[in-house]
Amino acid sequence: MKAVYIFLISIAVFSACASRPSDWRAISARLREGMTENQAIAAIGYAPNTTELVNCGAARGAVWECRMLYFDSSGIEQQHALVVYEANYNGVWRVDSWNVL
């Protein structure tokens, strides 16, 4: 019984330490414009590494406050990161767009 208990704990620990994808393109296909932040994080399956509040839209001439969620890749070759841009709609942050770098 003790061995089974240790085995179950080790599975839980290793699952929690699962590495992030090295390529976010397939996972980014789960995102939809208008999702809440919690829906987007649930669809991606990972919490963002960092979050940053910035001004977006300067290139288009209409500046708006947006929040950027950064999801870094795992492994040695961290080539593709996922950035989700959110806009504040009546106090609720919702996905506006995203980009795989």
N, CA, C and O atoms as a GROMACS GRO file, in nm:
protein
  404
    1MET      N    1   0.081  -0.118   0.000
    1MET     CA    2   0.000   0.000   0.000
    1MET      C    3   0.086   0.126   0.000
    1MET      O    4   0.056   0.224  -0.068
    2LYS      N    5   0.194   0.121   0.077
    2LYS     CA    6   0.284   0.235   0.084
    2LYS      C    7   0.346   0.263  -0.052
    2LYS      O    8   0.363   0.380  -0.088
    3ALA      N    9   0.380   0.160  -0.128
    3ALA     CA   10   0.439   0.177  -0.261
    3ALA      C   11   0.340   0.244  -0.356
    3ALA      O   12   0.379   0.328  -0.438
    4VAL      N   13   0.213   0.206  -0.346
    4VAL     CA   14   0.111   0.267  -0.431
    4VAL      C   15   0.097   0.416  -0.398
    4VAL      O   16   0.085   0.498  -0.489
    5TYR      N   17   0.098   0.450  -0.271
    5TYR     CA   18   0.088   0.587  -0.226
    5TYR      C   19   0.206   0.671  -0.279
    5TYR      O   20   0.186   0.782  -0.329
    6ILE      N   21   0.325   0.618  -0.269
    6ILE     CA   22   0.445   0.688  -0.319
    6ILE      C   23   0.437   0.704  -0.471
    6ILE      O   24   0.474   0.809  -0.524
    7PHE      N   25   0.389   0.601  -0.538
    7PHE     CA   26   0.375   0.607  -0.684
    7PHE      C   27   0.277   0.717  -0.724
    7PHE      O   28   0.305   0.792  -0.817
    8LEU      N   29   0.164   0.727  -0.657
    8LEU     CA   30   0.063   0.829  -0.689
    8LEU      C   31   0.116   0.970  -0.663
    8LEU      O   32   0.090   1.063  -0.740
    9ILE      N   33   0.190   0.986  -0.555
    9ILE     CA   34   0.248   1.117  -0.526
    9ILE      C   35   0.350   1.155  -0.632
    9ILE      O   36   0.354   1.270  -0.677
   10SER      N   37   0.433   1.060  -0.674
   10SER     CA   38   0.534   1.090  -0.775
   10SER      C   39   0.470   1.126  -0.908
   10SER      O   40   0.520   1.213  -0.979
   11ILE      N   41   0.360   1.063  -0.943
   11ILE     CA   42   0.289   1.098  -1.067
   11ILE      C   43   0.237   1.241  -1.058
   11ILE      O   44   0.249   1.318  -1.153
   12ALA      N   45   0.180   1.277  -0.944
   12ALA     CA   46   0.128   1.413  -0.926
   12ALA      C   47   0.240   1.516  -0.935
   12ALA      O   48   0.222   1.621  -0.997
   13VAL      N   49   0.353   1.488  -0.876
   13VAL     CA   50   0.466   1.581  -0.879
   13VAL      C   51   0.519   1.597  -1.020
   13VAL      O   52   0.543   1.709  -1.064
   14PHE      N   53   0.537   1.487  -1.091
   14PHE     CA   54   0.590   1.495  -1.227
   14PHE      C   55   0.490   1.561  -1.321
   14PHE      O   56   0.531   1.631  -1.414
   15SER      N   57   0.362   1.541  -1.299
   15SER     CA   58   0.261   1.607  -1.383
   15SER      C   59   0.265   1.757  -1.362
   15SER      O   60   0.251   1.833  -1.458
   16ALA      N   61   0.284   1.800  -1.239
   16ALA     CA   62   0.289   1.944  -1.210
   16ALA      C   63   0.413   2.008  -1.271
   16ALA      O   64   0.413   2.128  -1.299
   17CYS      N   65   0.516   1.930  -1.292
   17CYS     CA   66   0.641   1.982  -1.348
   17CYS      C   67   0.650   1.963  -1.499
   17CYS      O   68   0.756   1.982  -1.558
   18ALA      N   69   0.539   1.927  -1.561
   18ALA     CA   70   0.540   1.903  -1.706
   18ALA      C   71   0.589   2.027  -1.778
   18ALA      O   72   0.551   2.139  -1.745
   19SER      N   73   0.673   2.006  -1.876
   19SER     CA   74   0.730   2.120  -1.947
   19SER      C   75   0.627   2.183  -2.039
   19SER      O   76   0.532   2.119  -2.084
   20ARG      N   77   0.650   2.307  -2.066
   20ARG     CA   78   0.564   2.381  -2.157
   20ARG      C   79   0.598   2.343  -2.301
   20ARG      O   80   0.707   2.292  -2.327
   21PRO      N   81   0.507   2.366  -2.391
   21PRO     CA   82   0.535   2.334  -2.532
   21PRO      C   83   0.651   2.418  -2.586
   21PRO      O   84   0.676   2.528  -2.538
   22SER      N   85   0.720   2.365  -2.683
   22SER     CA   86   0.825   2.442  -2.748
   22SER      C   87   0.767   2.520  -2.866
   22SER      O   88   0.832   2.611  -2.918
   23ASP      N   89   0.648   2.484  -2.910
   23ASP     CA   90   0.582   2.553  -3.020
   23ASP      C   91   0.434   2.573  -2.983
   23ASP      O   92   0.361   2.475  -2.965
   24TRP      N   93   0.392   2.696  -2.971
   24TRP     CA   94   0.258   2.730  -2.924
   24TRP      C   95   0.155   2.738  -3.036
   24TRP      O   96   0.038   2.766  -3.009
   25ARG      N   97   0.193   2.716  -3.161
   25ARG     CA   98   0.100   2.736  -3.272
   25ARG      C   99  -0.026   2.652  -3.261
   25ARG      O  100  -0.136   2.703  -3.279
   26ALA      N  101  -0.012   2.523  -3.231
   26ALA     CA  102  -0.130   2.437  -3.221
   26ALA      C  103  -0.219   2.477  -3.103
   26ALA      O  104  -0.342   2.476  -3.114
   27ILE      N  105  -0.158   2.513  -2.993
   27ILE     CA  106  -0.235   2.552  -2.875
   27ILE      C  107  -0.304   2.686  -2.898
   27ILE      O  108  -0.415   2.707  -2.849
   28SER      N  109  -0.241   2.777  -2.972
   28SER     CA  110  -0.303   2.907  -2.996
   28SER      C  111  -0.430   2.895  -3.078
   28SER      O  112  -0.513   2.986  -3.077
   29ALA      N  113  -0.448   2.785  -3.151
   29ALA     CA  114  -0.570   2.764  -3.229
   29ALA      C  115  -0.693   2.747  -3.140
   29ALA      O  116  -0.806   2.757  -3.188
   30ARG      N  117  -0.672   2.722  -3.011
   30ARG     CA  118  -0.783   2.708  -2.916
   30ARG      C  119  -0.839   2.843  -2.872
   30ARG      O  120  -0.949   2.849  -2.816
   31LEU      N  121  -0.766   2.950  -2.898
   31LEU     CA  122  -0.808   3.083  -2.854
   31LEU      C  123  -0.914   3.139  -2.946
   31LEU      O  124  -0.916   3.111  -3.066
   32ARG      N  125  -1.004   3.220  -2.888
   32ARG     CA  126  -1.108   3.288  -2.964
   32ARG      C  127  -1.116   3.432  -2.916
   32ARG      O  128  -1.103   3.459  -2.796
   33GLU      N  129  -1.136   3.522  -3.007
   33GLU     CA  130  -1.154   3.662  -2.972
   33GLU      C  131  -1.276   3.676  -2.880
   33GLU      O  132  -1.380   3.615  -2.905
   34GLY      N  133  -1.261   3.755  -2.774
   34GLY     CA  134  -1.371   3.777  -2.681
   34GLY      C  135  -1.370   3.686  -2.559
   34GLY      O  136  -1.448   3.707  -2.466
   35MET      N  137  -1.282   3.585  -2.557
   35MET     CA  138  -1.271   3.499  -2.438
   35MET      C  139  -1.228   3.583  -2.319
   35MET      O  140  -1.152   3.679  -2.334
   36THR      N  141  -1.276   3.546  -2.200
   36THR     CA  142  -1.225   3.611  -2.080
   36THR      C  143  -1.084   3.560  -2.055
   36THR      O  144  -1.040   3.462  -2.114
   37GLU      N  145  -1.014   3.628  -1.967
   37GLU     CA  146  -0.877   3.585  -1.935
   37GLU      C  147  -0.876   3.443  -1.880
   37GLU      O  148  -0.791   3.363  -1.918
   38ASN      N  149  -0.969   3.411  -1.791
   38ASN     CA  150  -0.973   3.276  -1.734
   38ASN      C  151  -1.005   3.171  -1.839
   38ASN      O  152  -0.948   3.061  -1.835
   39GLN      N  153  -1.094   3.202  -1.932
   39GLN     CA  154  -1.124   3.108  -2.041
   39GLN      C  155  -1.001   3.085  -2.128
   39GLN      O  156  -0.974   2.972  -2.169
   40ALA      N  157  -0.927   3.192  -2.157
   40ALA     CA  158  -0.807   3.179  -2.241
   40ALA      C  159  -0.701   3.095  -2.172
   40ALA      O  160  -0.639   3.010  -2.235
   41ILE      N  161  -0.679   3.119  -2.043
   41ILE     CA  162  -0.580   3.042  -1.969
   41ILE      C  163  -0.621   2.895  -1.962
   41ILE      O  164  -0.537   2.806  -1.974
   42ALA      N  165  -0.751   2.870  -1.943
   42ALA     CA  166  -0.799   2.731  -1.940
   42ALA      C  167  -0.780   2.665  -2.077
   42ALA      O  168  -0.743   2.548  -2.083
   43ALA      N  169  -0.805   2.738  -2.184
   43ALA     CA  170  -0.789   2.682  -2.319
   43ALA      C  171  -0.643   2.652  -2.349
   43ALA      O  172  -0.612   2.552  -2.414
   44ILE      N  173  -0.554   2.739  -2.302
   44ILE     CA  174  -0.410   2.720  -2.325
   44ILE      C  175  -0.356   2.608  -2.238
   44ILE      O  176  -0.271   2.530  -2.280
   45GLY      N  177  -0.405   2.602  -2.115
   45GLY     CA  178  -0.362   2.495  -2.023
   45GLY      C  179  -0.245   2.533  -1.935
   45GLY      O  180  -0.195   2.449  -1.860
   46TYR      N  181  -0.201   2.656  -1.942
   46TYR     CA  182  -0.089   2.704  -1.862
   46TYR      C  183  -0.117   2.846  -1.817
   46TYR      O  184  -0.187   2.920  -1.886
   47ALA      N  185  -0.064   2.883  -1.702
   47ALA     CA  186  -0.071   3.022  -1.658
   47ALA      C  187   0.039   3.100  -1.730
   47ALA      O  188   0.143   3.044  -1.763
   48PRO      N  189   0.017   3.229  -1.755
   48PRO     CA  190   0.123   3.307  -1.822
   48PRO      C  191   0.244   3.323  -1.732
   48PRO      O  192   0.233   3.326  -1.610
   49ASN      N  193   0.361   3.333  -1.796
   49ASN     CA  194   0.485   3.358  -1.722
   49ASN      C  195   0.487   3.500  -1.666
   49ASN      O  196   0.526   3.522  -1.552
   50THR      N  197   0.444   3.594  -1.748
   50THR     CA  198   0.438   3.733  -1.705
   50THR      C  199   0.316   3.800  -1.767
   50THR      O  200   0.263   3.755  -1.868
   51THR      N  201   0.275   3.909  -1.705
   51THR     CA  202   0.165   3.991  -1.754
   51THR      C  203   0.211   4.135  -1.750
   51THR      O  204   0.275   4.178  -1.655
   52GLU      N  205   0.177   4.211  -1.855
   52GLU     CA  206   0.223   4.349  -1.863
   52GLU      C  207   0.109   4.437  -1.915
   52GLU      O  208   0.040   4.399  -2.009
   53LEU      N  209   0.089   4.552  -1.854
   53LEU     CA  210  -0.010   4.649  -1.896
   53LEU      C  211   0.060   4.754  -1.982
   53LEU      O  212   0.152   4.820  -1.935
   54VAL      N  213   0.017   4.769  -2.108
   54VAL     CA  214   0.083   4.859  -2.202
   54VAL      C  215  -0.022   4.932  -2.286
   54VAL      O  216  -0.142   4.905  -2.276
   55ASN      N  217   0.024   5.026  -2.369
   55ASN     CA  218  -0.062   5.091  -2.467
   55ASN      C  219  -0.046   5.019  -2.599
   55ASN      O  220   0.067   4.996  -2.644
   56CYS      N  221  -0.156   4.983  -2.661
   56CYS     CA  222  -0.155   4.914  -2.791
   56CYS      C  223  -0.221   5.002  -2.896
   56CYS      O  224  -0.286   5.102  -2.864
   57GLY      N  225  -0.203   4.965  -3.021
   57GLY     CA  226  -0.272   5.031  -3.131
   57GLY      C  227  -0.209   5.157  -3.184
   57GLY      O  228  -0.269   5.224  -3.268
   58ALA      N  229  -0.091   5.194  -3.138
   58ALA     CA  230  -0.028   5.318  -3.184
   58ALA      C  231  -0.004   5.316  -3.335
   58ALA      O  232  -0.015   5.420  -3.400
   59ALA      N  233   0.028   5.201  -3.390
   59ALA     CA  234   0.054   5.191  -3.534
   59ALA      C  235  -0.073   5.218  -3.615
   59ALA      O  236  -0.065   5.263  -3.730
   60ARG      N  237  -0.190   5.190  -3.556
   60ARG     CA  238  -0.316   5.212  -3.627
   60ARG      C  239  -0.376   5.349  -3.597
   60ARG      O  240  -0.477   5.388  -3.656
   61GLY      N  241  -0.314   5.422  -3.505
   61GLY     CA  242  -0.362   5.556  -3.473
   61GLY      C  243  -0.464   5.564  -3.361
   61GLY      O  244  -0.502   5.674  -3.321
   62ALA      N  245  -0.509   5.452  -3.310
   62ALA     CA  246  -0.607   5.451  -3.201
   62ALA      C  247  -0.544   5.379  -3.082
   62ALA      O  248  -0.546   5.256  -3.075
   63VAL      N  249  -0.488   5.454  -2.990
   63VAL     CA  250  -0.418   5.396  -2.875
   63VAL      C  251  -0.521   5.351  -2.771
   63VAL      O  252  -0.614   5.425  -2.739
   64TRP      N  253  -0.503   5.231  -2.719
   64TRP     CA  254  -0.589   5.178  -2.614
   64TRP      C  255  -0.505   5.099  -2.516
   64TRP      O  256  -0.402   5.042  -2.552
   65GLU      N  257  -0.550   5.095  -2.392
   65GLU     CA  258  -0.478   5.021  -2.289
   65GLU      C  259  -0.504   4.872  -2.308
   65GLU      O  260  -0.619   4.828  -2.318
   66CYS      N  261  -0.398   4.796  -2.312
   66CYS     CA  262  -0.414   4.652  -2.326
   66CYS      C  263  -0.323   4.579  -2.228
   66CYS      O  264  -0.226   4.634  -2.176
   67ARG      N  265  -0.357   4.456  -2.205
   67ARG     CA  266  -0.275   4.372  -2.117
   67ARG      C  267  -0.218   4.260  -2.204
   67ARG      O  268  -0.290   4.198  -2.283
   68MET      N  269  -0.089   4.237  -2.188
   68MET     CA  270  -0.021   4.133  -2.264
   68MET      C  271   0.014   4.019  -2.170
   68MET      O  272   0.077   4.039  -2.067
   69LEU      N  273  -0.028   3.899  -2.208
   69LEU     CA  274   0.005   3.778  -2.133
   69LEU      C  275   0.112   3.703  -2.210
   69LEU      O  276   0.092   3.670  -2.327
   70TYR      N  277   0.225   3.677  -2.146
   70TYR     CA  278   0.337   3.608  -2.211
   70TYR      C  279   0.344   3.464  -2.164
   70TYR      O  280   0.345   3.436  -2.044
   71PHE      N  281   0.349   3.373  -2.260
   71PHE     CA  282   0.366   3.231  -2.234
   71PHE      C  283   0.496   3.188  -2.300
   71PHE      O  284   0.503   3.182  -2.422
   72ASP      N  285   0.597   3.159  -2.221
   72ASP     CA  286   0.728   3.121  -2.274
   72ASP      C  287   0.731   2.972  -2.307
   72ASP      O  288   0.656   2.893  -2.251
   73SER      N  289   0.819   2.938  -2.399
   73SER     CA  290   0.839   2.798  -2.437
   73SER      C  291   0.935   2.731  -2.340
   73SER      O  292   1.005   2.797  -2.264
   74SER      N  293   0.937   2.601  -2.346
   74SER     CA  294   1.030   2.526  -2.262
   74SER      C  295   1.145   2.475  -2.347
   74SER      O  296   1.144   2.486  -2.469
   75GLY      N  297   1.242   2.420  -2.280
   75GLY     CA  298   1.354   2.359  -2.351
   75GLY      C  299   1.463   2.458  -2.384
   75GLY      O  300   1.455   2.576  -2.352
   76ILE      N  301   1.565   2.407  -2.450
   76ILE     CA  302   1.681   2.488  -2.486
   76ILE      C  303   1.647   2.586  -2.597
   76ILE      O  304   1.688   2.702  -2.594
   77GLU      N  305   1.571   2.539  -2.695
   77GLU     CA  306   1.537   2.624  -2.809
   77GLU      C  307   1.402   2.691  -2.784
   77GLU      O  308   1.298   2.642  -2.829
   78GLN      N  309   1.405   2.802  -2.714
   78GLN     CA  310   1.282   2.874  -2.685
   78GLN      C  311   1.252   2.969  -2.802
   78GLN      O  312   1.261   3.091  -2.788
   79GLN      N  313   1.216   2.911  -2.914
   79GLN     CA  314   1.196   2.990  -3.035
   79GLN      C  315   1.057   3.051  -3.043
   79GLN      O  316   1.042   3.164  -3.092
   80HIS      N  317   0.958   2.980  -2.998
   80HIS     CA  318   0.821   3.024  -3.017
   80HIS      C  319   0.756   3.054  -2.882
   80HIS      O  320   0.733   2.964  -2.802
   81ALA      N  321   0.726   3.179  -2.860
   81ALA     CA  322   0.652   3.219  -2.742
   81ALA      C  323   0.513   3.265  -2.787
   81ALA      O  324   0.495   3.305  -2.902
   82LEU      N  325   0.416   3.257  -2.697
   82LEU     CA  326   0.280   3.300  -2.726
   82LEU      C  327   0.253   3.429  -2.649
   82LEU      O  328   0.279   3.436  -2.528
   83VAL      N  329   0.202   3.530  -2.717
   83VAL     CA  330   0.164   3.655  -2.653
   83VAL      C  331   0.014   3.676  -2.680
   83VAL      O  332  -0.029   3.677  -2.796
   84VAL      N  333  -0.064   3.691  -2.574
   84VAL     CA  334  -0.207   3.716  -2.586
   84VAL      C  335  -0.232   3.861  -2.548
   84VAL      O  336  -0.188   3.906  -2.442
   85TYR      N  337  -0.302   3.934  -2.635
   85TYR     CA  338  -0.335   4.074  -2.610
   85TYR      C  339  -0.480   4.081  -2.565
   85TYR      O  340  -0.569   4.025  -2.628
   86GLU      N  341  -0.503   4.151  -2.454
   86GLU     CA  342  -0.638   4.164  -2.400
   86GLU      C  343  -0.680   4.310  -2.396
   86GLU      O  344  -0.598   4.399  -2.374
   87ALA      N  345  -0.809   4.333  -2.418
   87ALA     CA  346  -0.866   4.465  -2.405
   87ALA      C  347  -0.967   4.462  -2.291
   87ALA      O  348  -1.028   4.359  -2.263
   88ASN      N  349  -0.984   4.575  -2.225
   88ASN     CA  350  -1.075   4.586  -2.113
   88ASN      C  351  -1.212   4.629  -2.164
   88ASN      O  352  -1.230   4.742  -2.208
   89TYR      N  353  -1.310   4.538  -2.158
   89TYR     CA  354  -1.447   4.566  -2.199
   89TYR      C  355  -1.534   4.576  -2.075
   89TYR      O  356  -1.569   4.475  -2.013
   90ASN      N  357  -1.569   4.698  -2.039
   90ASN     CA  358  -1.656   4.721  -1.922
   90ASN      C  359  -1.605   4.652  -1.797
   90ASN      O  360  -1.682   4.591  -1.723
   91GLY      N  361  -1.474   4.662  -1.774
   91GLY     CA  362  -1.414   4.605  -1.653
   91GLY      C  363  -1.375   4.460  -1.662
   91GLY      O  364  -1.324   4.404  -1.564
   92VAL      N  365  -1.396   4.396  -1.777
   92VAL     CA  366  -1.359   4.255  -1.795
   92VAL      C  367  -1.252   4.247  -1.903
   92VAL      O  368  -1.273   4.293  -2.015
   93TRP      N  369  -1.137   4.188  -1.869
   93TRP     CA  370  -1.031   4.170  -1.968
   93TRP      C  371  -1.068   4.054  -2.060
   93TRP      O  372  -1.093   3.943  -2.014
   94ARG      N  373  -1.070   4.082  -2.191
   94ARG     CA  374  -1.106   3.981  -2.291
   94ARG      C  375  -0.999   3.976  -2.400
   94ARG      O  376  -0.933   4.075  -2.429
   95VAL      N  377  -0.983   3.858  -2.457
   95VAL     CA  378  -0.884   3.837  -2.563
   95VAL      C  379  -0.920   3.923  -2.683
   95VAL      O  380  -1.033   3.917  -2.734
   96ASP      N  381  -0.826   4.002  -2.728
   96ASP     CA  382  -0.842   4.084  -2.848
   96ASP      C  383  -0.771   4.018  -2.966
   96ASP      O  384  -0.825   4.009  -3.076
   97SER      N  385  -0.648   3.971  -2.941
   97SER     CA  386  -0.569   3.904  -3.045
   97SER      C  387  -0.455   3.830  -2.979
   97SER      O  388  -0.439   3.837  -2.857
   98TRP      N  389  -0.377   3.758  -3.058
   98TRP     CA  390  -0.262   3.684  -3.006
   98TRP      C  391  -0.161   3.665  -3.116
   98TRP      O  392  -0.193   3.679  -3.234
   99ASN      N  393  -0.040   3.633  -3.076
   99ASN     CA  394   0.069   3.618  -3.171
   99ASN      C  395   0.166   3.513  -3.120
   99ASN      O  396   0.204   3.513  -3.003
  100VAL      N  397   0.208   3.423  -3.208
  100VAL     CA  398   0.312   3.327  -3.176
  100VAL      C  399   0.441   3.379  -3.236
  100VAL      O  400   0.452   3.397  -3.358
  101LEU      N  401   0.539   3.404  -3.150
  101LEU     CA  402   0.666   3.462  -3.195
  101LEU      C  403   0.766   3.355  -3.233
  101LEU      O  404   0.878   3.387  -3.273
   0.00000   0.00000   0.00000
